[in-house]
Amino acid sequence: MQMRKLLILPALVIAAYAAWPVAAAWQLRTAVKARDHATVESRVDWVTLRANLKQTVRANLTDESKSPEAGFFTRALKRTVGPVVADRVIDAAVTPRTLASVMAGRSLLDETGLTRKGGGNAPTPAPAPTSTSDADGDPADDPLAPRRLRWAFFESPTRFRIEAVDRRLPGKRVVSILALQGLSWKLVDVYYVTRE
């Protein structure tokens, strides 16, 4: 009996530790859906997130600058000016409001209530949300719905990875990385990966 008690305590500690980043991700999801920008701000390491996004954009621009289809001038522009412009755009655009909008599957135009159709310049009202819901009561097109989750696992004891299907880009998954910082899990990176 004493041995069983000794085994139960470590099992409970491990289960609690495993549930901790899941609870943090759920709180971030709830804040994004509620557009609670203060909570979103507290659940994200903004300095690290911006640095990781800049690194991802630089790598993509470097890959594109090697493309033989692009002309010499285009390649040189992407290689020299692209990273500087991208860095400034990320610094200005990656905020609690924009992150919440993008994670919730809304573009910045959707946020203002306007979208553009086709190639026209005239804004048109955004379509009304559908009333179709899944089992959790979330709209069927909700990008944060739990049914979009494909993987959630520890990359290391202090890094937790979540992969979800992107409803707008078939074959793509949104990867979110949470890192343990002090006594809380914070979002530190978001990027796409291609999955078949």
C-alpha positions as CSV (number, residue, x, y, z in Angstrom):
1,M,0.0,0.0,0.0
2,Q,2.8,2.4,0.9
3,M,4.5,1.6,-2.5
4,R,1.3,2.5,-4.4
5,K,1.2,5.9,-2.6
6,L,4.8,6.5,-3.6
7,L,4.0,5.8,-7.2
8,I,0.8,7.9,-7.3
9,L,2.5,11.1,-6.2
10,P,5.0,11.3,-9.1
11,A,2.2,10.3,-11.6
12,L,0.1,13.2,-10.4
13,V,3.0,15.6,-10.6
14,I,3.7,14.4,-14.2
15,A,0.0,14.7,-15.2
16,A,-0.2,18.2,-13.7
17,Y,2.9,19.3,-15.5
18,A,1.6,17.9,-18.8
19,A,-1.7,19.7,-18.4
20,W,-0.1,23.0,-17.5
21,P,0.8,24.2,-21.1
22,V,-2.5,22.8,-22.4
23,A,-4.3,25.0,-19.8
24,A,-2.2,28.0,-20.9
25,A,-3.0,27.4,-24.6
26,W,-6.7,27.1,-23.7
27,Q,-6.6,30.4,-21.8
28,L,-4.9,32.1,-24.8
29,R,-7.5,30.6,-27.1
30,T,-10.3,31.9,-24.9
31,A,-8.7,35.4,-24.8
32,V,-8.3,35.4,-28.6
33,K,-12.0,34.4,-29.2
34,A,-13.1,37.1,-26.6
35,R,-10.8,39.7,-28.1
36,D,-9.4,40.2,-24.7
37,H,-6.2,42.0,-25.7
38,A,-4.9,42.4,-22.2
39,T,-4.9,38.7,-21.6
40,V,-3.4,38.0,-25.0
41,E,-0.6,40.5,-24.2
42,S,0.2,38.7,-20.9
43,R,0.3,35.2,-22.6
44,V,2.8,36.1,-25.3
45,D,6.5,36.9,-25.1
46,W,6.4,39.7,-27.6
47,V,10.2,40.2,-27.9
48,T,10.9,36.5,-28.7
49,L,7.8,36.2,-30.9
50,R,8.9,39.2,-33.1
51,A,12.5,37.9,-33.2
52,N,11.3,34.5,-34.4
53,L,8.9,35.9,-37.0
54,K,11.8,38.1,-38.3
55,Q,14.0,35.1,-38.6
56,T,11.3,33.1,-40.5
57,V,10.7,36.0,-42.9
58,R,14.4,36.5,-43.5
59,A,14.8,32.8,-44.3
60,N,11.9,32.9,-46.7
61,L,13.2,36.1,-48.4
62,T,16.6,34.4,-48.7
63,D,15.1,31.4,-50.3
64,E,13.0,33.5,-52.7
65,S,16.1,35.6,-53.7
66,K,17.7,32.4,-55.0
67,S,14.8,31.7,-57.3
68,P,16.0,31.5,-61.0
69,E,12.5,32.8,-62.2
70,A,13.1,36.2,-60.5
71,G,15.2,38.8,-62.3
72,F,18.5,40.0,-61.0
73,F,17.0,43.2,-59.7
74,T,14.2,41.5,-57.9
75,R,16.6,39.0,-56.3
76,A,18.9,41.8,-55.1
77,L,16.0,43.8,-53.7
78,K,14.6,40.8,-51.8
79,R,18.1,40.0,-50.4
80,T,19.0,43.6,-49.3
81,V,15.9,45.7,-48.7
82,G,13.4,42.9,-47.9
83,P,14.7,42.0,-44.4
84,V,14.9,45.6,-43.3
85,V,11.3,46.3,-44.4
86,A,10.0,43.1,-43.0
87,D,11.6,43.8,-39.6
88,R,9.9,47.2,-39.4
89,V,6.6,45.8,-40.5
90,I,6.8,43.0,-37.9
91,D,7.7,45.5,-35.1
92,A,4.7,47.7,-36.0
93,A,2.2,45.0,-36.9
94,V,2.7,42.2,-34.3
95,T,0.5,43.5,-31.5
96,P,-2.1,41.9,-29.2
97,R,-4.8,43.1,-31.5
98,T,-3.3,41.8,-34.8
99,L,-2.2,38.6,-33.3
100,A,-5.6,37.9,-31.8
101,S,-7.2,38.7,-35.2
102,V,-4.8,36.5,-37.2
103,M,-5.0,33.6,-34.8
104,A,-8.8,33.8,-34.9
105,G,-8.7,33.6,-38.7
106,R,-9.7,37.2,-39.3
107,S,-7.7,39.5,-41.6
108,L,-7.2,43.1,-40.7
109,L,-9.9,44.0,-43.2
110,D,-12.3,41.6,-41.5
111,E,-11.5,43.4,-38.2
112,T,-12.7,46.7,-39.6
113,G,-15.8,45.0,-41.0
114,L,-14.8,45.3,-44.6
115,T,-13.3,42.9,-47.1
116,R,-12.4,43.2,-50.8
117,K,-13.8,40.9,-53.4
118,G,-11.8,40.0,-56.5
119,G,-9.6,42.7,-57.9
120,G,-12.0,45.5,-57.3
121,N,-11.2,48.5,-55.2
122,A,-14.6,49.1,-53.6
123,P,-14.9,47.7,-50.1
124,T,-17.9,45.4,-49.4
125,P,-19.3,44.4,-46.1
126,A,-17.8,41.3,-44.6
127,P,-20.0,38.2,-44.8
128,A,-22.0,37.4,-41.7
129,P,-20.7,34.5,-39.6
130,T,-22.4,31.2,-40.2
131,S,-24.6,29.8,-37.6
132,T,-23.4,26.2,-38.2
133,S,-21.7,25.0,-35.0
134,D,-19.6,22.0,-34.1
135,A,-20.1,19.8,-31.0
136,D,-18.4,22.4,-28.8
137,G,-20.8,25.2,-29.9
138,D,-18.1,26.9,-31.9
139,P,-18.8,28.0,-35.5
140,A,-17.8,25.3,-38.0
141,D,-15.3,27.6,-39.7
142,D,-13.7,28.6,-36.4
143,P,-9.9,28.3,-36.9
144,L,-9.4,27.8,-33.1
145,A,-11.9,25.0,-32.8
146,P,-10.4,22.0,-30.9
147,R,-11.3,19.7,-33.8
148,R,-8.6,21.4,-35.9
149,L,-5.9,20.2,-33.5
150,R,-3.6,17.6,-34.9
151,W,-0.7,17.4,-32.5
152,A,0.2,18.7,-29.1
153,F,3.4,17.5,-27.5
154,F,6.5,18.6,-25.6
155,E,9.6,19.3,-27.7
156,S,11.5,19.6,-24.5
157,P,10.6,20.0,-20.8
158,T,10.2,23.8,-21.4
159,R,8.8,23.9,-24.9
160,F,5.3,22.7,-26.0
161,R,4.3,22.5,-29.7
162,I,0.7,22.7,-31.0
163,E,-0.2,21.9,-34.6
164,A,-3.6,22.8,-36.0
165,V,-5.0,22.5,-39.5
166,D,-5.4,25.8,-41.3
167,R,-8.9,26.1,-42.7
168,R,-7.9,28.6,-45.4
169,L,-4.7,26.9,-46.7
170,P,-5.2,23.2,-47.5
171,G,-2.1,21.1,-46.7
172,K,-0.8,23.7,-44.2
173,R,-0.7,23.6,-40.5
174,V,-0.3,26.4,-38.0
175,V,2.4,25.6,-35.5
176,S,2.4,27.4,-32.2
177,I,5.2,27.1,-29.7
178,L,4.8,27.8,-26.0
179,A,7.8,28.2,-23.8
180,L,8.0,28.0,-20.0
181,Q,9.2,31.3,-18.7
182,G,9.4,31.6,-15.0
183,L,6.1,30.3,-13.7
184,S,4.0,30.7,-16.9
185,W,3.8,29.3,-20.4
186,K,4.0,32.0,-23.1
187,L,3.6,31.9,-26.9
188,V,7.0,32.5,-28.4
189,D,6.6,31.4,-32.1
190,V,3.9,30.9,-34.7
191,Y,4.7,29.5,-38.2
192,Y,3.3,27.3,-41.0
193,V,4.4,23.9,-42.0
194,T,3.3,21.8,-45.0
195,R,1.7,18.4,-44.3
196,E,0.2,15.9,-46.7
